[in-house]
Amino acid sequence: MKARAVLEAALYVDDLAACEAFYRDVLGLELVARVEGRHVFLRCGQNMVLLFDAEATKVPPSPDAKLPVPPHGARGQGHMCFAASAEELDSWMRYLEANGIAIEAAFEWPQGGRSIYIRDPSGNSIEFAEPKIWGF
């Protein structure tokens, strides 16, 4: 057996509403589901970005829960990278700067390909990179 793709990625946030607005309105992800005070699920192409309130996901499900998802979570700042072509990276840089979002870092990798880094409202590190940084 071999896992074939990442279907979803999760980030843990301390301000769910601000992060929902950032990922939906600034990054253009499509809202799929929201449970107030617990999570926001957004579509990114064929993948999902899950934003969880870091404290709420530590609570075990009730014994009669329809979906008994085990407790999970993370501490500290997480990281996620979105794929972008070279042209898209240039456009993202202009767009983010025009919207007052600081580019924390921008550079070319030794093996080829560029990345830019920003922070979401909860301090998570968000990267946009050319897939060739991983040989794709």
N, C-alpha and C positions, 0 to 999 in steps of 0.2 A: 504494500500500500504506500501511496505517496500523496500528500496533500497537494492540490493543484492550483489553488488560488486563495488569496485573502479576501474574504467576503465582507468583513466589517472590521473597523478599528475603533477603539474607544479612547476618549480623553476624559479626565476627571477634572471638574471645574468647581469654582466656588461661587460663581455668579451665573446661574443657568440662563437667565433672561438676556444678560449682556452677551453671553457666548452664542446663544441662539441667534440674536440679531446680527452678530459678526459673521457667523458662518452662512447664514441665510442671505442677509442684505449686502454684505461686503464681498464674500467669496462666491455667492450665487448658488449655494447648495439648496436643494428642494426639501422642505419640511415634510416628513412622512408621519411622524407621531410625536406626541408630547404628553408626559404625565407631570403635571405641575409639581414642582419641588423635588422631582426624582430624575427625569431624563428627557432628552430631546433626541430624536433620530432623524438624520438627514441623508438624502441620496446624493451620491457623487458618481455620476456615470453608472457603472454596473456594481458599485460598491456602496457601503453604508458607513457613515461617520456617526458614532454614538457619543453623545455628550451626557455624562452622568454627574449628578451632584455627588461629590466625593463621600460625604457622610451618609447620604440616604442609601447608597448601594451596599453599605456594611450591614444593614439590617436583614436578618434572615427572613425568608418568606414564611407566611403563616402556614400551618399544617394543611389547611384546606385550599391553598392557592392553586388557581388553574394552571399557572406557569411557575413551577417551583425553581426559579433561577437562583443558583447558589449566591451567597454574598461575595462581592468582589470589590476591588478598588485599588487605588495607588496613591502614594503620597508624593508630593513635590511636582515639579513641572514635567510634563510629558512632551512627546515629540510626534509629529506626523508630517509626512512629505507628500505633496501633490505633484504629479507628473506635468511637465510643461515643455513645449518645444523651445528652441532658442528664441524664435520670434515671440512666442507667448511670454517668455521670461521678460523680455524687454517691455512688452505691453503691461504685464503685471507690475513691473517696477514703476512705470509711469502712473498706472491706475492707483496703486497703493499710496504712492507719494502724494498724488492729487487728493486722496481721501484722508490725508493726515496720518497715515500709518507708516511708522519709521521702519526702514530697511535696516535690520540689525547687522547683517553681514551679506556680502555678495562677492563670490569668487569663482574661479575655475578650478576644477579638480585636476590633479596631476594626470590621471588616466583619461581626461577629456570630459567635457560637460560642465555646465555652470549650475550654481545654486544661489538662491536668495533666501534669507531667513527673516521672519517677523515674529511678533508675539501676539497671541490672542488675549482677550480681556482678562483671562485667568493666569496669564504668564506662560502658557504652553508654547513651546518652540514649534513654529509652523514653517516648513520649508517648501519651496517650489523648485524643482530640479529637472534637468533633462534626464530621461531614462538611461542615456548612455553612461551616466556615472556608475551604473551597475551592469553595464555591458548589454543593455537592451536596445 
